């Protein structure tokens, strides 16, 4: 999460890219997908995740929308 006073400066995108890059190093073994969830009213998160290749899969995790990224092999 990025503090409100630092939002809109590309930090969330940079942090997400760093996390995805780390996942690609297979720290816990090879994975085919990465998933995350976000609150339905968080349109900024939805936009960010969609722009990074995450696709909503129709599932919910508690009250949050699940989106999945297919990892490149």
mmJSON file of the N, C-alpha and C atoms, coordinates in Angstrom:
{"data_MODEL":{"atom_site":{
"group_PDB":["ATOM","ATOM","ATOM","ATOM","ATOM","ATOM","ATOM","ATOM","ATOM","ATOM","ATOM","ATOM","ATOM","ATOM","ATOM","ATOM","ATOM","ATOM","ATOM","ATOM","ATOM","ATOM","ATOM","ATOM","ATOM","ATOM","ATOM","ATOM","ATOM","ATOM","ATOM","ATOM","ATOM","ATOM","ATOM","ATOM","ATOM","ATOM","ATOM","ATOM","ATOM","ATOM","ATOM","ATOM","ATOM","ATOM","ATOM","ATOM","ATOM","ATOM","ATOM","ATOM","ATOM","ATOM","ATOM","ATOM","ATOM","ATOM","ATOM","ATOM","ATOM","ATOM","ATOM","ATOM","ATOM","ATOM","ATOM","ATOM","ATOM","ATOM","ATOM","ATOM","ATOM","ATOM","ATOM","ATOM","ATOM","ATOM","ATOM","ATOM","ATOM","ATOM","ATOM","ATOM","ATOM","ATOM","ATOM","ATOM","ATOM","ATOM","ATOM","ATOM","ATOM","ATOM","ATOM","ATOM","ATOM","ATOM","ATOM","ATOM","ATOM","ATOM","ATOM","ATOM","ATOM","ATOM","ATOM","ATOM","ATOM","ATOM","ATOM","ATOM","ATOM","ATOM","ATOM","ATOM","ATOM","ATOM","ATOM","ATOM","ATOM","ATOM","ATOM","ATOM","ATOM","ATOM","ATOM","ATOM","ATOM","ATOM","ATOM","ATOM","ATOM","ATOM","ATOM","ATOM","ATOM","ATOM","ATOM","ATOM","ATOM","ATOM","ATOM","ATOM","ATOM","ATOM","ATOM","ATOM","ATOM","ATOM","ATOM","ATOM","ATOM","ATOM","ATOM","ATOM","ATOM","ATOM","ATOM","ATOM","ATOM","ATOM","ATOM","ATOM","ATOM","ATOM","ATOM","ATOM","ATOM","ATOM","ATOM","ATOM","ATOM","ATOM","ATOM","ATOM","ATOM","ATOM","ATOM","ATOM","ATOM","ATOM","ATOM","ATOM","ATOM","ATOM","ATOM","ATOM","ATOM","ATOM","ATOM","ATOM","ATOM","ATOM","ATOM","ATOM","ATOM","ATOM","ATOM","ATOM","ATOM","ATOM","ATOM","ATOM","ATOM","ATOM","ATOM","ATOM","ATOM","ATOM","ATOM","ATOM","ATOM","ATOM","ATOM","ATOM","ATOM","ATOM","ATOM"],
"id":[1,2,3,4,5,6,7,8,9,10,11,12,13,14,15,16,17,18,19,20,21,22,23,24,25,26,27,28,29,30,31,32,33,34,35,36,37,38,39,40,41,42,43,44,45,46,47,48,49,50,51,52,53,54,55,56,57,58,59,60,61,62,63,64,65,66,67,68,69,70,71,72,73,74,75,76,77,78,79,80,81,82,83,84,85,86,87,88,89,90,91,92,93,94,95,96,97,98,99,100,101,102,103,104,105,106,107,108,109,110,111,112,113,114,115,116,117,118,119,120,121,122,123,124,125,126,127,128,129,130,131,132,133,134,135,136,137,138,139,140,141,142,143,144,145,146,147,148,149,150,151,152,153,154,155,156,157,158,159,160,161,162,163,164,165,166,167,168,169,170,171,172,173,174,175,176,177,178,179,180,181,182,183,184,185,186,187,188,189,190,191,192,193,194,195,196,197,198,199,200,201,202,203,204,205,206,207,208,209,210,211,212,213,214,215,216,217,218,219],
"type_symbol":["N","C","C","N","C","C","N","C","C","N","C","C","N","C","C","N","C","C","N","C","C","N","C","C","N","C","C","N","C","C","N","C","C","N","C","C","N","C","C","N","C","C","N","C","C","N","C","C","N","C","C","N","C","C","N","C","C","N","C","C","N","C","C","N","C","C","N","C","C","N","C","C","N","C","C","N","C","C","N","C","C","N","C","C","N","C","C","N","C","C","N","C","C","N","C","C","N","C","C","N","C","C","N","C","C","N","C","C","N","C","C","N","C","C","N","C","C","N","C","C","N","C","C","N","C","C","N","C","C","N","C","C","N","C","C","N","C","C","N","C","C","N","C","C","N","C","C","N","C","C","N","C","C","N","C","C","N","C","C","N","C","C","N","C","C","N","C","C","N","C","C","N","C","C","N","C","C","N","C","C","N","C","C","N","C","C","N","C","C","N","C","C","N","C","C","N","C","C","N","C","C","N","C","C","N","C","C","N","C","C","N","C","C","N","C","C","N","C","C"],
"label_atom_id":["N","CA","C","N","CA","C","N","CA","C","N","CA","C","N","CA","C","N","CA","C","N","CA","C","N","CA","C","N","CA","C","N","CA","C","N","CA","C","N","CA","C","N","CA","C","N","CA","C","N","CA","C","N","CA","C","N","CA","C","N","CA","C","N","CA","C","N","CA","C","N","CA","C","N","CA","C","N","CA","C","N","CA","C","N","CA","C","N","CA","C","N","CA","C","N","CA","C","N","CA","C","N","CA","C","N","CA","C","N","CA","C","N","CA","C","N","CA","C","N","CA","C","N","CA","C","N","CA","C","N","CA","C","N","CA","C","N","CA","C","N","CA","C","N","CA","C","N","CA","C","N","CA","C","N","CA","C","N","CA","C","N","CA","C","N","CA","C","N","CA","C","N","CA","C","N","CA","C","N","CA","C","N","CA","C","N","CA","C","N","CA","C","N","CA","C","N","CA","C","N","CA","C","N","CA","C","N","CA","C","N","CA","C","N","CA","C","N","CA","C","N","CA","C","N","CA","C","N","CA","C","N","CA","C","N","CA","C","N","CA","C","N","CA","C","N","CA","C","N","CA","C","N","CA","C"],
"label_alt_id":[null,null,null,null,null,null,null,null,null,null,null,null,null,null,null,null,null,null,null,null,null,null,null,null,null,null,null,null,null,null,null,null,null,null,null,null,null,null,null,null,null,null,null,null,null,null,null,null,null,null,null,null,null,null,null,null,null,null,null,null,null,null,null,null,null,null,null,null,null,null,null,null,null,null,null,null,null,null,null,null,null,null,null,null,null,null,null,null,null,null,null,null,null,null,null,null,null,null,null,null,null,null,null,null,null,null,null,null,null,null,null,null,null,null,null,null,null,null,null,null,null,null,null,null,null,null,null,null,null,null,null,null,null,null,null,null,null,null,null,null,null,null,null,null,null,null,null,null,null,null,null,null,null,null,null,null,null,null,null,null,null,null,null,null,null,null,null,null,null,null,null,null,null,null,null,null,null,null,null,null,null,null,null,null,null,null,null,null,null,null,null,null,null,null,null,null,null,null,null,null,null,null,null,null,null,null,null,null,null,null,null,null,null,null,null,null,null,null,null],
"label_comp_id":["UNK","UNK","UNK","UNK","UNK","UNK","UNK","UNK","UNK","UNK","UNK","UNK","UNK","UNK","UNK","UNK","UNK","UNK","UNK","UNK","UNK","UNK","UNK","UNK","UNK","UNK","UNK","UNK","UNK","UNK","UNK","UNK","UNK","UNK","UNK","UNK","UNK","UNK","UNK","UNK","UNK","UNK","UNK","UNK","UNK","UNK","UNK","UNK","UNK","UNK","UNK","UNK","UNK","UNK","UNK","UNK","UNK","UNK","UNK","UNK","UNK","UNK","UNK","UNK","UNK","UNK","UNK","UNK","UNK","UNK","UNK","UNK","UNK","UNK","UNK","UNK","UNK","UNK","UNK","UNK","UNK","UNK","UNK","UNK","UNK","UNK","UNK","UNK","UNK","UNK","UNK","UNK","UNK","UNK","UNK","UNK","UNK","UNK","UNK","UNK","UNK","UNK","UNK","UNK","UNK","UNK","UNK","UNK","UNK","UNK","UNK","UNK","UNK","UNK","UNK","UNK","UNK","UNK","UNK","UNK","UNK","UNK","UNK","UNK","UNK","UNK","UNK","UNK","UNK","UNK","UNK","UNK","UNK","UNK","UNK","UNK","UNK","UNK","UNK","UNK","UNK","UNK","UNK","UNK","UNK","UNK","UNK","UNK","UNK","UNK","UNK","UNK","UNK","UNK","UNK","UNK","UNK","UNK","UNK","UNK","UNK","UNK","UNK","UNK","UNK","UNK","UNK","UNK","UNK","UNK","UNK","UNK","UNK","UNK","UNK","UNK","UNK","UNK","UNK","UNK","UNK","UNK","UNK","UNK","UNK","UNK","UNK","UNK","UNK","UNK","UNK","UNK","UNK","UNK","UNK","UNK","UNK","UNK","UNK","UNK","UNK","UNK","UNK","UNK","UNK","UNK","UNK","UNK","UNK","UNK","UNK","UNK","UNK","UNK","UNK","UNK","UNK","UNK","UNK"],
"label_asym_id":["A","A","A","A","A","A","A","A","A","A","A","A","A","A","A","A","A","A","A","A","A","A","A","A","A","A","A","A","A","A","A","A","A","A","A","A","A","A","A","A","A","A","A","A","A","A","A","A","A","A","A","A","A","A","A","A","A","A","A","A","A","A","A","A","A","A","A","A","A","A","A","A","A","A","A","A","A","A","A","A","A","A","A","A","A","A","A","A","A","A","A","A","A","A","A","A","A","A","A","A","A","A","A","A","A","A","A","A","A","A","A","A","A","A","A","A","A","A","A","A","A","A","A","A","A","A","A","A","A","A","A","A","A","A","A","A","A","A","A","A","A","A","A","A","A","A","A","A","A","A","A","A","A","A","A","A","A","A","A","A","A","A","A","A","A","A","A","A","A","A","A","A","A","A","A","A","A","A","A","A","A","A","A","A","A","A","A","A","A","A","A","A","A","A","A","A","A","A","A","A","A","A","A","A","A","A","A","A","A","A","A","A","A","A","A","A","A","A","A"],
"label_entity_id":["1","1","1","1","1","1","1","1","1","1","1","1","1","1","1","1","1","1","1","1","1","1","1","1","1","1","1","1","1","1","1","1","1","1","1","1","1","1","1","1","1","1","1","1","1","1","1","1","1","1","1","1","1","1","1","1","1","1","1","1","1","1","1","1","1","1","1","1","1","1","1","1","1","1","1","1","1","1","1","1","1","1","1","1","1","1","1","1","1","1","1","1","1","1","1","1","1","1","1","1","1","1","1","1","1","1","1","1","1","1","1","1","1","1","1","1","1","1","1","1","1","1","1","1","1","1","1","1","1","1","1","1","1","1","1","1","1","1","1","1","1","1","1","1","1","1","1","1","1","1","1","1","1","1","1","1","1","1","1","1","1","1","1","1","1","1","1","1","1","1","1","1","1","1","1","1","1","1","1","1","1","1","1","1","1","1","1","1","1","1","1","1","1","1","1","1","1","1","1","1","1","1","1","1","1","1","1","1","1","1","1","1","1","1","1","1","1","1","1"],
"label_seq_id":[1,1,1,2,2,2,3,3,3,4,4,4,5,5,5,6,6,6,7,7,7,8,8,8,9,9,9,10,10,10,11,11,11,12,12,12,13,13,13,14,14,14,15,15,15,16,16,16,17,17,17,18,18,18,19,19,19,20,20,20,21,21,21,22,22,22,23,23,23,24,24,24,25,25,25,26,26,26,27,27,27,28,28,28,29,29,29,30,30,30,31,31,31,32,32,32,33,33,33,34,34,34,35,35,35,36,36,36,37,37,37,38,38,38,39,39,39,40,40,40,41,41,41,42,42,42,43,43,43,44,44,44,45,45,45,46,46,46,47,47,47,48,48,48,49,49,49,50,50,50,51,51,51,52,52,52,53,53,53,54,54,54,55,55,55,56,56,56,57,57,57,58,58,58,59,59,59,60,60,60,61,61,61,62,62,62,63,63,63,64,64,64,65,65,65,66,66,66,67,67,67,68,68,68,69,69,69,70,70,70,71,71,71,72,72,72,73,73,73],
"pdbx_PDB_ins_code":[null,null,null,null,null,null,null,null,null,null,null,null,null,null,null,null,null,null,null,null,null,null,null,null,null,null,null,null,null,null,null,null,null,null,null,null,null,null,null,null,null,null,null,null,null,null,null,null,null,null,null,null,null,null,null,null,null,null,null,null,null,null,null,null,null,null,null,null,null,null,null,null,null,null,null,null,null,null,null,null,null,null,null,null,null,null,null,null,null,null,null,null,null,null,null,null,null,null,null,null,null,null,null,null,null,null,null,null,null,null,null,null,null,null,null,null,null,null,null,null,null,null,null,null,null,null,null,null,null,null,null,null,null,null,null,null,null,null,null,null,null,null,null,null,null,null,null,null,null,null,null,null,null,null,null,null,null,null,null,null,null,null,null,null,null,null,null,null,null,null,null,null,null,null,null,null,null,null,null,null,null,null,null,null,null,null,null,null,null,null,null,null,null,null,null,null,null,null,null,null,null,null,null,null,null,null,null,null,null,null,null,null,null,null,null,null,null,null,null],
"Cartn_x":[0.842,0.0,0.886,0.447,1.173,0.391,1.061,0.429,-0.194,-1.342,-2.09,-1.231,-0.332,0.483,1.52,1.729,2.694,2.034,0.708,-0.001,0.056,-0.05,-0.041,1.353,2.365,3.757,4.455,3.678,4.255,4.889,4.778,5.417,4.731,3.404,2.681,3.053,3.143,3.53,4.949,5.848,7.234,7.319,6.571,6.577,6.004,4.909,4.309,5.245,5.889,6.852,8.002,8.49,9.574,9.129,7.916,7.391,7.258,6.741,6.588,7.958,8.898,10.264,10.841,10.608,11.089,10.424,9.124,8.418,9.006,9.425,10.028,11.362,11.959,13.213,12.941,11.65,11.238,11.76,11.567,12.104,11.491,10.301,9.623,9.324,10.047,9.796,9.04,8.958,8.318,6.816,6.27,4.836,4.325,3.099,2.508,1.674,1.19,0.306,0.603,0.266,0.309,-1.084,-1.65,-2.966,-2.932,-3.849,-4.016,-5.489,-5.842,-7.237,-7.285,-8.405,-8.578,-10.059,-10.315,-11.691,-12.361,-13.6,-14.292,-14.344,-14.415,-14.497,-13.149,-12.072,-10.736,-10.428,-10.962,-10.796,-9.344,-8.587,-7.177,-6.396,-6.658,-5.984,-6.366,-7.656,-8.114,-7.391,-7.293,-6.624,-5.142,-4.475,-3.056,-2.859,-3.624,-3.451,-3.764,-4.825,-5.146,-4.021,-3.442,-2.367,-1.096,-0.974,0.194,-0.085,-1.275,-1.581,-2.44,-2.87,-3.746,-5.161,-5.798,-7.14,-8.054,-9.179,-10.152,-10.654,-10.718,-11.122,-12.534,-13.287,-14.652,-14.782,-13.659,-13.702,-13.597,-14.002,-13.886,-13.089,-12.346,-11.646,-12.238,-13.076,-13.898,-14.704,-14.508,-15.26,-14.425,-13.312,-12.409,-12.419,-12.199,-12.123,-10.743,-10.712,-9.454,-9.047,-7.778,-7.216,-5.949,-5.699,-4.615,-3.695,-2.408,-1.392,-0.741,-0.78,-0.074,1.398,2.234,3.662,4.31,5.242,5.959,6.943,7.053,7.988,9.184],
"Cartn_y":[-1.174,0.0,1.236,2.228,3.49,4.562,5.267,6.335,7.354,7.882,8.82,9.994,10.495,11.647,11.298,10.009,9.585,8.947,8.891,8.282,9.177,8.554,9.298,9.644,9.038,9.335,8.128,7.078,5.9,4.905,5.147,4.257,2.898,2.865,1.603,0.738,1.35,0.631,0.076,0.905,0.466,-0.679,-0.571,-1.627,-2.924,-2.832,-4.026,-4.666,-3.869,-4.407,-5.098,-4.5,-5.112,-6.454,-6.52,-7.773,-8.839,-8.461,-9.424,-9.901,-8.989,-9.376,-10.382,-10.169,-11.095,-12.459,-12.484,-13.752,-14.528,-13.819,-14.47,-15.149,-14.849,-15.521,-16.874,-17.223,-18.511,-18.737,-17.785,-17.935,-19.102,-19.506,-20.637,-21.746,-21.773,-22.736,-22.077,-22.788,-22.246,-22.117,-21.012,-20.764,-20.348,-20.702,-20.34,-19.07,-18.757,-17.61,-16.867,-15.6,-14.775,-14.176,-14.208,-13.621,-12.619,-11.694,-10.693,-10.366,-9.628,-9.214,-7.749,-7.118,-5.706,-5.418,-4.361,-3.956,-3.418,-3.816,-3.415,-1.905,-1.109,0.347,1.007,0.244,0.794,0.796,1.793,1.865,2.135,2.823,3.077,1.768,0.899,-0.4,-1.241,-1.268,-2.039,-1.583,-0.288,0.264,-0.118,0.006,-0.352,-1.828,-2.697,-4.134,-4.538,-3.989,-4.289,-3.847,-2.684,-2.176,-3.017,-3.776,-4.644,-6.075,-6.312,-7.61,-8.524,-8.072,-8.883,-8.863,-10.032,-10.171,-10.735,-10.104,-10.602,-11.966,-12.921,-14.277,-14.632,-13.659,-13.899,-14.427,-14.662,-15.156,-13.987,-14.261,-13.296,-13.936,-13.147,-13.567,-12.699,-13.304,-12.549,-11.53,-10.242,-9.219,-8.551,-9.169,-8.553,-9.311,-8.566,-9.119,-9.748,-10.933,-11.624,-11.351,-11.027,-10.842,-11.688,-12.23,-13.19,-12.719,-12.943,-12.645,-13.961,-14.294,-15.479,-15.116,-15.873,-15.605,-16.179,-15.455,-15.922,-17.003,-18.012,-19.108,-19.032],
"Cartn_z":[0.0,0.0,0.0,-0.7,-0.81,-0.053,0.842,1.604,0.653,1.05,0.204,-0.285,0.551,0.159,-0.916,-1.175,-2.193,-3.403,-3.422,-4.541,-5.765,-6.938,-8.196,-8.683,-8.067,-8.445,-9.076,-9.38,-10.021,-9.066,-7.771,-6.804,-6.723,-6.823,-6.801,-7.997,-9.167,-10.39,-10.238,-9.719,-9.546,-8.533,-7.439,-6.421,-6.985,-7.736,-8.316,-9.324,-10.156,-11.123,-10.406,-9.32,-8.544,-7.969,-7.458,-6.896,-7.987,-9.143,-10.247,-10.721,-10.837,-11.231,-10.238,-8.961,-7.929,-8.077,-8.311,-8.491,-9.668,-10.7,-11.87,-11.541,-10.4,-10.016,-9.371,-9.235,-8.667,-7.251,-6.336,-4.984,-4.21,-4.581,-3.907,-4.907,-5.993,-7.059,-8.194,-9.301,-10.49,-10.284,-10.754,-10.664,-12.039,-12.327,-13.609,-13.542,-12.324,-12.161,-10.865,-10.861,-9.655,-9.519,-8.315,-8.131,-6.992,-7.063,-6.004,-5.899,-4.884,-4.728,-4.308,-4.624,-4.275,-4.055,-3.32,-3.02,-4.285,-4.538,-5.765,-6.007,-4.943,-5.133,-5.407,-5.364,-5.587,-7.089,-7.783,-9.24,-9.643,-8.802,-9.107,-9.103,-8.125,-8.065,-9.28,-9.6,-10.764,-12.024,-12.219,-13.399,-13.426,-12.286,-12.203,-12.525,-11.86,-12.055,-13.489,-14.066,-15.469,-16.397,-16.137,-16.998,-16.893,-15.802,-15.606,-16.074,-16.631,-17.211,-16.364,-15.185,-14.344,-14.934,-14.926,-15.471,-14.387,-14.176,-13.204,-13.668,-12.73,-13.104,-12.648,-12.141,-11.713,-10.296,-9.619,-8.248,-7.274,-6.05,-4.964,-3.838,-3.116,-1.897,-0.788,0.012,0.961,0.154,0.38,-0.351,-1.436,-1.81,-2.785,-4.112,-5.193,-6.539,-6.724,-7.322,-7.602,-9.044,-9.244,-10.582,-10.681,-11.868,-12.07,-13.194,-12.989,-13.997,-14.403,-15.696,-16.19,-16.3,-15.602,-15.604,-16.856,-17.416,-18.586,-18.176,-19.012,-18.702,-19.601],
"occupancy":[1.0,1.0,1.0,1.0,1.0,1.0,1.0,1.0,1.0,1.0,1.0,1.0,1.0,1.0,1.0,1.0,1.0,1.0,1.0,1.0,1.0,1.0,1.0,1.0,1.0,1.0,1.0,1.0,1.0,1.0,1.0,1.0,1.0,1.0,1.0,1.0,1.0,1.0,1.0,1.0,1.0,1.0,1.0,1.0,1.0,1.0,1.0,1.0,1.0,1.0,1.0,1.0,1.0,1.0,1.0,1.0,1.0,1.0,1.0,1.0,1.0,1.0,1.0,1.0,1.0,1.0,1.0,1.0,1.0,1.0,1.0,1.0,1.0,1.0,1.0,1.0,1.0,1.0,1.0,1.0,1.0,1.0,1.0,1.0,1.0,1.0,1.0,1.0,1.0,1.0,1.0,1.0,1.0,1.0,1.0,1.0,1.0,1.0,1.0,1.0,1.0,1.0,1.0,1.0,1.0,1.0,1.0,1.0,1.0,1.0,1.0,1.0,1.0,1.0,1.0,1.0,1.0,1.0,1.0,1.0,1.0,1.0,1.0,1.0,1.0,1.0,1.0,1.0,1.0,1.0,1.0,1.0,1.0,1.0,1.0,1.0,1.0,1.0,1.0,1.0,1.0,1.0,1.0,1.0,1.0,1.0,1.0,1.0,1.0,1.0,1.0,1.0,1.0,1.0,1.0,1.0,1.0,1.0,1.0,1.0,1.0,1.0,1.0,1.0,1.0,1.0,1.0,1.0,1.0,1.0,1.0,1.0,1.0,1.0,1.0,1.0,1.0,1.0,1.0,1.0,1.0,1.0,1.0,1.0,1.0,1.0,1.0,1.0,1.0,1.0,1.0,1.0,1.0,1.0,1.0,1.0,1.0,1.0,1.0,1.0,1.0,1.0,1.0,1.0,1.0,1.0,1.0,1.0,1.0,1.0,1.0,1.0,1.0,1.0,1.0,1.0,1.0,1.0,1.0],
"B_iso_or_equiv":[0.0,0.0,0.0,0.0,0.0,0.0,0.0,0.0,0.0,0.0,0.0,0.0,0.0,0.0,0.0,0.0,0.0,0.0,0.0,0.0,0.0,0.0,0.0,0.0,0.0,0.0,0.0,0.0,0.0,0.0,0.0,0.0,0.0,0.0,0.0,0.0,0.0,0.0,0.0,0.0,0.0,0.0,0.0,0.0,0.0,0.0,0.0,0.0,0.0,0.0,0.0,0.0,0.0,0.0,0.0,0.0,0.0,0.0,0.0,0.0,0.0,0.0,0.0,0.0,0.0,0.0,0.0,0.0,0.0,0.0,0.0,0.0,0.0,0.0,0.0,0.0,0.0,0.0,0.0,0.0,0.0,0.0,0.0,0.0,0.0,0.0,0.0,0.0,0.0,0.0,0.0,0.0,0.0,0.0,0.0,0.0,0.0,0.0,0.0,0.0,0.0,0.0,0.0,0.0,0.0,0.0,0.0,0.0,0.0,0.0,0.0,0.0,0.0,0.0,0.0,0.0,0.0,0.0,0.0,0.0,0.0,0.0,0.0,0.0,0.0,0.0,0.0,0.0,0.0,0.0,0.0,0.0,0.0,0.0,0.0,0.0,0.0,0.0,0.0,0.0,0.0,0.0,0.0,0.0,0.0,0.0,0.0,0.0,0.0,0.0,0.0,0.0,0.0,0.0,0.0,0.0,0.0,0.0,0.0,0.0,0.0,0.0,0.0,0.0,0.0,0.0,0.0,0.0,0.0,0.0,0.0,0.0,0.0,0.0,0.0,0.0,0.0,0.0,0.0,0.0,0.0,0.0,0.0,0.0,0.0,0.0,0.0,0.0,0.0,0.0,0.0,0.0,0.0,0.0,0.0,0.0,0.0,0.0,0.0,0.0,0.0,0.0,0.0,0.0,0.0,0.0,0.0,0.0,0.0,0.0,0.0,0.0,0.0,0.0,0.0,0.0,0.0,0.0,0.0],
"pdbx_formal_charge":[null,null,null,null,null,null,null,null,null,null,null,null,null,null,null,null,null,null,null,null,null,null,null,null,null,null,null,null,null,null,null,null,null,null,null,null,null,null,null,null,null,null,null,null,null,null,null,null,null,null,null,null,null,null,null,null,null,null,null,null,null,null,null,null,null,null,null,null,null,null,null,null,null,null,null,null,null,null,null,null,null,null,null,null,null,null,null,null,null,null,null,null,null,null,null,null,null,null,null,null,null,null,null,null,null,null,null,null,null,null,null,null,null,null,null,null,null,null,null,null,null,null,null,null,null,null,null,null,null,null,null,null,null,null,null,null,null,null,null,null,null,null,null,null,null,null,null,null,null,null,null,null,null,null,null,null,null,null,null,null,null,null,null,null,null,null,null,null,null,null,null,null,null,null,null,null,null,null,null,null,null,null,null,null,null,null,null,null,null,null,null,null,null,null,null,null,null,null,null,null,null,null,null,null,null,null,null,null,null,null,null,null,null,null,null,null,null,null,null],
"auth_seq_id":[1,1,1,2,2,2,3,3,3,4,4,4,5,5,5,6,6,6,7,7,7,8,8,8,9,9,9,10,10,10,11,11,11,12,12,12,13,13,13,14,14,14,15,15,15,16,16,16,17,17,17,18,18,18,19,19,19,20,20,20,21,21,21,22,22,22,23,23,23,24,24,24,25,25,25,26,26,26,27,27,27,28,28,28,29,29,29,30,30,30,31,31,31,32,32,32,33,33,33,34,34,34,35,35,35,36,36,36,37,37,37,38,38,38,39,39,39,40,40,40,41,41,41,42,42,42,43,43,43,44,44,44,45,45,45,46,46,46,47,47,47,48,48,48,49,49,49,50,50,50,51,51,51,52,52,52,53,53,53,54,54,54,55,55,55,56,56,56,57,57,57,58,58,58,59,59,59,60,60,60,61,61,61,62,62,62,63,63,63,64,64,64,65,65,65,66,66,66,67,67,67,68,68,68,69,69,69,70,70,70,71,71,71,72,72,72,73,73,73],
"auth_comp_id":["UNK","UNK","UNK","UNK","UNK","UNK","UNK","UNK","UNK","UNK","UNK","UNK","UNK","UNK","UNK","UNK","UNK","UNK","UNK","UNK","UNK","UNK","UNK","UNK","UNK","UNK","UNK","UNK","UNK","UNK","UNK","UNK","UNK","UNK","UNK","UNK","UNK","UNK","UNK","UNK","UNK","UNK","UNK","UNK","UNK","UNK","UNK","UNK","UNK","UNK","UNK","UNK","UNK","UNK","UNK","UNK","UNK","UNK","UNK","UNK","UNK","UNK","UNK","UNK","UNK","UNK","UNK","UNK","UNK","UNK","UNK","UNK","UNK","UNK","UNK","UNK","UNK","UNK","UNK","UNK","UNK","UNK","UNK","UNK","UNK","UNK","UNK","UNK","UNK","UNK","UNK","UNK","UNK","UNK","UNK","UNK","UNK","UNK","UNK","UNK","UNK","UNK","UNK","UNK","UNK","UNK","UNK","UNK","UNK","UNK","UNK","UNK","UNK","UNK","UNK","UNK","UNK","UNK","UNK","UNK","UNK","UNK","UNK","UNK","UNK","UNK","UNK","UNK","UNK","UNK","UNK","UNK","UNK","UNK","UNK","UNK","UNK","UNK","UNK","UNK","UNK","UNK","UNK","UNK","UNK","UNK","UNK","UNK","UNK","UNK","UNK","UNK","UNK","UNK","UNK","UNK","UNK","UNK","UNK","UNK","UNK","UNK","UNK","UNK","UNK","UNK","UNK","UNK","UNK","UNK","UNK","UNK","UNK","UNK","UNK","UNK","UNK","UNK","UNK","UNK","UNK","UNK","UNK","UNK","UNK","UNK","UNK","UNK","UNK","UNK","UNK","UNK","UNK","UNK","UNK","UNK","UNK","UNK","UNK","UNK","UNK","UNK","UNK","UNK","UNK","UNK","UNK","UNK","UNK","UNK","UNK","UNK","UNK","UNK","UNK","UNK","UNK","UNK","UNK"],
"auth_asym_id":["A","A","A","A","A","A","A","A","A","A","A","A","A","A","A","A","A","A","A","A","A","A","A","A","A","A","A","A","A","A","A","A","A","A","A","A","A","A","A","A","A","A","A","A","A","A","A","A","A","A","A","A","A","A","A","A","A","A","A","A","A","A","A","A","A","A","A","A","A","A","A","A","A","A","A","A","A","A","A","A","A","A","A","A","A","A","A","A","A","A","A","A","A","A","A","A","A","A","A","A","A","A","A","A","A","A","A","A","A","A","A","A","A","A","A","A","A","A","A","A","A","A","A","A","A","A","A","A","A","A","A","A","A","A","A","A","A","A","A","A","A","A","A","A","A","A","A","A","A","A","A","A","A","A","A","A","A","A","A","A","A","A","A","A","A","A","A","A","A","A","A","A","A","A","A","A","A","A","A","A","A","A","A","A","A","A","A","A","A","A","A","A","A","A","A","A","A","A","A","A","A","A","A","A","A","A","A","A","A","A","A","A","A","A","A","A","A","A","A"],
"auth_atom_id":["N","CA","C","N","CA","C","N","CA","C","N","CA","C","N","CA","C","N","CA","C","N","CA","C","N","CA","C","N","CA","C","N","CA","C","N","CA","C","N","CA","C","N","CA","C","N","CA","C","N","CA","C","N","CA","C","N","CA","C","N","CA","C","N","CA","C","N","CA","C","N","CA","C","N","CA","C","N","CA","C","N","CA","C","N","CA","C","N","CA","C","N","CA","C","N","CA","C","N","CA","C","N","CA","C","N","CA","C","N","CA","C","N","CA","C","N","CA","C","N","CA","C","N","CA","C","N","CA","C","N","CA","C","N","CA","C","N","CA","C","N","CA","C","N","CA","C","N","CA","C","N","CA","C","N","CA","C","N","CA","C","N","CA","C","N","CA","C","N","CA","C","N","CA","C","N","CA","C","N","CA","C","N","CA","C","N","CA","C","N","CA","C","N","CA","C","N","CA","C","N","CA","C","N","CA","C","N","CA","C","N","CA","C","N","CA","C","N","CA","C","N","CA","C","N","CA","C","N","CA","C","N","CA","C","N","CA","C","N","CA","C","N","CA","C","N","CA","C","N","CA","C","N","CA","C"],
"pdbx_PDB_model_num":[1,1,1,1,1,1,1,1,1,1,1,1,1,1,1,1,1,1,1,1,1,1,1,1,1,1,1,1,1,1,1,1,1,1,1,1,1,1,1,1,1,1,1,1,1,1,1,1,1,1,1,1,1,1,1,1,1,1,1,1,1,1,1,1,1,1,1,1,1,1,1,1,1,1,1,1,1,1,1,1,1,1,1,1,1,1,1,1,1,1,1,1,1,1,1,1,1,1,1,1,1,1,1,1,1,1,1,1,1,1,1,1,1,1,1,1,1,1,1,1,1,1,1,1,1,1,1,1,1,1,1,1,1,1,1,1,1,1,1,1,1,1,1,1,1,1,1,1,1,1,1,1,1,1,1,1,1,1,1,1,1,1,1,1,1,1,1,1,1,1,1,1,1,1,1,1,1,1,1,1,1,1,1,1,1,1,1,1,1,1,1,1,1,1,1,1,1,1,1,1,1,1,1,1,1,1,1,1,1,1,1,1,1,1,1,1,1,1,1]
}}}
